């Protein structure tokens, strides 16, 4: 999966199309992400202990990773590619994410 926790993304489809947020959690096996403040559902919470408050809470729900695009600092929402850094001492280089539009590091 090309998205990581902490990435700034823009929502491409769905009821929150156009919204931007930061990825809070990634589920690689399910190919889903949770974006802060996007795809929020109301949940009725029961008080389980004496100290816990009951009521309606807002809960961020997972959304498919294909519905979001990583935001490049220079050119906006883009797809992600990879390149390898120069090899050092015969070992293969680091894998670096790049912007598909401008070719810069993301």
Secondary structure by P-SEA (a helix, b strand, c coil): ccccccbbbbbcccccccbbbbbccccccccbbbccccbbbbbbcccccccccccbbbbbbbcccccbbbbbccccbbbbbbbbcccccccbbbbbbbbccccccc
